[in-house]
């Protein structure tokens, strides 16, 4: 699995890099067929002089690409909500893949199932 962490208008410090890596361990623990992950951390200056922290992720798995973004006042809070959203998406995809083979048997007529047994 390839992990790329980049920053726009922000220097990615080793502390931020380590924080992102430890948070992404949860996603890898739930689903191990991840090909690569690209994380982009951004600091935007808005007109109201309010700094907006943005974290986005592009995760490629076998069969699907997931894009998630999160905005917050604090970069670490944005990373936390980003990983929560990503984890929900990955778990949803995992259950869909696991249940795919079992759906066809449920929809067969009863007489067809009795003949197979």
Backbone bond lengths (Angstrom), bond angles and torsions (degrees), N, CA, C in turn:
res aa  C-N    CA-C-N  psi(-1)  N-CA   C-N-CA  omega(-1)  CA-C   N-CA-C  phi
1 X - - - 1.431 - - 1.522 109.50 -
2 X 1.315 116.29 129.57 1.452 122.25 178.00 1.520 109.39 -97.06
3 X 1.314 116.85 132.93 1.453 122.64 178.22 1.522 108.77 -121.54
4 X 1.340 116.31 122.44 1.454 122.50 178.50 1.522 108.32 -119.83
5 X 1.322 116.30 122.74 1.459 121.25 177.78 1.516 107.32 -119.39
6 X 1.331 116.61 120.80 1.459 120.44 -179.99 1.517 109.51 -130.34
7 X 1.317 115.99 159.28 1.452 121.72 -179.33 1.510 111.63 -127.22
8 X 1.321 116.91 139.07 1.457 122.83 174.62 1.516 107.20 -110.56
9 X 1.311 117.09 122.87 1.461 124.11 -175.17 1.531 110.44 58.97
10 X 1.324 115.71 31.39 1.459 121.19 -175.55 1.517 108.80 -157.82
11 X 1.312 116.38 136.71 1.460 120.05 174.08 1.525 107.95 -91.78
12 X 1.317 116.07 126.67 1.457 120.72 -179.46 1.526 108.02 -81.95
13 X 1.310 115.47 107.77 1.464 121.15 -179.13 1.520 110.00 -81.63
14 X 1.309 117.70 161.56 1.468 119.80 176.85 1.531 112.98 -59.52
15 X 1.334 117.45 -31.76 1.465 120.48 178.51 1.527 111.01 -66.15
16 X 1.330 116.98 -43.16 1.465 120.59 178.38 1.525 109.80 -66.78
17 X 1.321 117.06 -42.39 1.465 121.32 179.22 1.534 110.79 -60.19
18 X 1.315 117.07 -44.03 1.462 121.68 179.48 1.529 111.06 -65.99
19 X 1.336 116.56 -39.33 1.463 120.99 178.87 1.527 111.36 -62.45
20 X 1.330 116.93 -44.59 1.467 121.18 178.67 1.528 110.43 -64.01
21 X 1.315 117.08 -42.69 1.469 120.48 -179.38 1.522 111.76 -63.42
22 X 1.332 117.75 -41.51 1.463 119.51 179.91 1.523 111.11 -68.87
23 X 1.322 117.65 -35.52 1.470 120.28 177.41 1.528 111.69 -68.11
24 X 1.332 117.13 -36.00 1.463 120.22 -179.02 1.529 112.65 -74.94
25 X 1.328 117.95 -12.53 1.464 120.80 176.37 1.527 110.21 -61.37
26 X 1.328 117.04 -33.37 1.462 121.28 179.48 1.527 110.91 -63.24
27 X 1.322 116.31 -41.56 1.467 120.12 179.25 1.523 110.14 -67.20
28 X 1.338 116.61 -42.44 1.466 120.08 179.63 1.524 111.53 -66.50
29 X 1.320 116.96 -29.82 1.462 120.34 178.83 1.531 110.81 -69.62
30 X 1.336 117.00 -34.37 1.462 120.40 -179.43 1.525 113.28 -80.11
31 X 1.317 116.91 -32.41 1.464 120.51 -175.62 1.516 107.74 -146.49
32 X 1.341 116.97 114.80 1.461 120.02 -172.49 1.521 114.36 -97.22
33 X 1.321 118.94 4.55 1.469 120.96 -178.78 1.527 111.66 -95.81
34 X 1.324 116.65 41.30 1.466 122.58 179.34 1.524 108.52 -87.20
35 X 1.333 116.21 129.05 1.463 121.29 -179.49 1.524 110.30 -86.45
36 X 1.332 116.61 -57.46 1.460 118.81 175.79 1.517 110.82 -153.27
37 X 1.351 114.22 158.97 1.460 122.15 -178.16 1.519 107.75 -131.08
38 X 1.331 115.91 131.46 1.465 121.66 175.44 1.525 108.09 -121.00
39 X 1.335 116.53 117.51 1.466 122.54 -179.38 1.526 107.88 -110.23
40 X 1.339 116.10 131.35 1.459 121.65 177.23 1.522 107.89 -122.41
41 X 1.323 115.91 121.87 1.458 122.43 178.39 1.518 108.13 -108.66
42 X 1.344 116.80 130.13 1.457 121.29 -172.90 1.520 110.42 -132.42
43 X 1.324 115.81 143.68 1.464 122.39 170.29 1.519 106.73 -116.71
44 X 1.340 116.68 118.17 1.465 121.52 179.49 1.522 109.74 -108.44
45 X 1.330 117.33 137.19 1.456 122.04 172.94 1.520 107.41 -97.13
46 X 1.310 115.88 117.21 1.454 120.42 179.01 1.525 109.92 -90.79
47 X 1.330 116.65 170.20 1.459 121.12 -177.42 1.528 112.02 -64.66
48 X 1.317 117.08 -28.09 1.464 120.72 -179.15 1.525 111.95 -79.70
49 X 1.313 118.42 10.78 1.468 124.48 -177.99 1.533 111.55 63.28
50 X 1.288 115.93 21.87 1.460 121.10 179.00 1.516 107.97 -99.73
51 X 1.310 116.67 127.22 1.464 119.19 -179.73 1.515 109.11 -83.60
52 X 1.296 116.22 132.28 1.453 122.29 -178.92 1.521 107.72 -115.29
53 X 1.313 116.80 123.14 1.462 122.79 179.39 1.523 108.08 -93.17
54 X 1.310 116.60 131.91 1.460 120.99 -177.56 1.522 108.91 -130.42
55 X 1.327 115.18 134.26 1.464 121.03 176.38 1.526 107.13 -126.51
56 X 1.323 116.74 131.70 1.463 121.38 177.54 1.513 108.80 -132.82
57 X 1.325 114.29 152.83 1.453 119.59 -178.02 1.513 108.99 -141.35
58 X 1.312 115.34 142.02 1.454 124.26 174.09 1.523 106.53 -121.15
59 X 1.305 118.14 113.21 1.457 122.10 -175.82 1.525 108.71 -116.66
60 X 1.325 115.99 120.83 1.463 120.54 177.97 1.517 109.10 -101.71
61 X 1.343 115.06 124.69 1.458 122.05 176.14 1.514 107.31 -117.00
62 X 1.325 115.63 172.67 1.454 118.48 175.37 1.521 107.49 -69.28
63 X 1.325 116.17 110.89 1.457 121.22 177.01 1.507 115.78 100.44
64 X 1.322 120.04 -10.34 1.460 119.90 -175.81 1.525 111.03 -158.77
65 X 1.337 115.48 150.27 1.461 122.49 171.92 1.520 107.62 -118.50
66 X 1.326 116.65 130.24 1.461 122.18 -178.49 1.520 108.62 -114.27
67 X 1.344 116.85 130.33 1.458 122.95 175.89 1.523 108.28 -118.30
68 X 1.331 116.41 128.46 1.460 121.78 179.55 1.524 107.83 -137.04
69 X 1.348 116.32 143.13 1.460 119.88 174.58 1.522 109.50 -136.72
70 X 1.331 114.43 156.45 1.452 120.60 -177.83 1.522 109.66 -146.56
71 X 1.334 116.59 140.21 1.461 122.99 178.85 1.521 109.07 -119.55
72 X 1.333 116.03 142.13 1.455 120.00 178.52 1.525 109.36 -162.02
73 X 1.335 115.96 170.01 1.452 120.98 175.70 1.520 111.08 -75.83
74 X 1.328 117.44 -29.25 1.456 123.50 -177.13 1.526 108.69 -114.78
75 X 1.312 116.98 136.73 1.464 120.96 -177.97 1.525 111.85 -64.49
76 X 1.321 117.18 -39.71 1.464 120.28 -179.96 1.531 111.30 -67.01
77 X 1.330 117.08 -36.08 1.468 120.45 176.18 1.526 110.11 -67.56
78 X 1.322 117.41 -37.81 1.464 120.68 177.26 1.525 110.76 -64.18
79 X 1.333 117.27 -39.54 1.466 121.07 178.13 1.521 110.15 -66.18
80 X 1.341 117.49 -40.18 1.470 120.84 178.98 1.523 111.92 -61.76
81 X 1.325 117.41 -48.67 1.462 119.58 -179.78 1.526 111.09 -67.89
82 X 1.323 116.67 -33.00 1.461 120.81 177.18 1.521 110.96 -61.73
83 X 1.320 117.02 -46.76 1.462 120.82 -178.79 1.528 110.65 -68.06
84 X 1.346 117.77 -35.14 1.462 120.13 176.33 1.528 111.12 -62.72
85 X 1.322 116.75 -46.08 1.462 120.99 178.15 1.531 111.23 -62.50
86 X 1.320 115.66 -43.49 1.460 120.88 -179.28 1.518 111.04 -63.99
87 X 1.321 116.95 -41.08 1.457 121.18 -179.93 1.528 110.74 -62.81
88 X 1.333 117.03 -40.81 1.472 119.93 177.44 1.522 111.16 -63.15
89 X 1.327 117.10 -42.08 1.465 120.78 179.73 1.527 111.28 -64.24
90 X 1.332 116.95 -42.60 1.462 121.47 -178.61 1.526 110.42 -67.04
91 X 1.328 117.31 -41.72 1.470 120.46 178.71 1.529 110.94 -65.08
92 X 1.323 117.03 -38.03 1.460 121.43 177.48 1.529 110.24 -62.80
93 X 1.322 116.87 -44.68 1.460 121.03 178.49 1.528 111.21 -65.31
94 X 1.319 116.63 -39.94 1.465 121.02 -179.12 1.524 111.06 -63.82
95 X 1.323 118.02 -44.25 1.465 119.95 178.76 1.523 110.80 -66.84
96 X 1.316 117.18 -35.13 1.460 119.97 178.17 1.525 110.82 -64.87
97 X 1.321 117.29 -40.48 1.465 121.65 179.62 1.524 110.70 -69.32
98 X 1.327 117.37 -40.46 1.454 120.58 -178.09 1.520 112.35 -70.00
99 X 1.322 118.37 -35.85 1.449 121.56 -177.46 1.522 113.14 -85.96
100 X 1.295 117.81 -4.72 1.459 121.22 -175.32 1.522 112.34 -60.38
101 X 1.302 119.68 -43.17 1.454 122.73 -176.83 1.510 113.91 -73.31
102 X 1.317 118.45 -22.75 1.458 121.78 -175.73 1.518 113.44 -88.24
103 X 1.306 118.60 -16.12 1.459 121.96 -176.51 1.524 112.54 -65.88
104 X 1.312 118.65 -36.25 1.464 121.09 -173.77 1.524 111.51 -65.83
105 X 1.313 119.36 -36.76 1.461 122.09 -178.55 1.522 110.68 -69.96
106 X 1.308 118.78 -33.92 1.464 121.78 -178.81 1.523 111.83 -66.04
107 X 1.313 118.08 -31.44 1.456 121.08 -174.05 1.523 113.62 -93.21
108 X 1.303 118.29 2.68 1.456 120.20 177.69 1.522 109.90 -76.28
109 X 1.333 118.25 150.43 1.468 120.18 176.24 1.527 110.31 -64.50
110 X 1.350 116.37 155.70 1.465 121.57 -177.17 1.521 111.99 -62.90
111 X 1.315 117.87 -37.46 1.464 120.54 -179.06 1.540 111.04 -65.55
112 X 1.325 116.52 -31.31 1.447 121.22 179.87 1.521 110.55 -69.92
113 X 1.340 117.71 -39.29 1.439 122.17 178.65 1.528 111.09 -67.68
114 X 1.338 117.99 -39.03 1.469 121.76 -179.49 1.513 110.71 -66.33
115 X 1.314 117.53 -34.77 1.465 121.16 179.73 1.528 110.53 -70.70
116 X 1.316 117.31 -31.03 1.458 120.58 -178.91 1.518 111.99 -74.06
117 X 1.312 118.15 -26.79 1.461 122.46 -177.99 1.467 109.14 -85.15
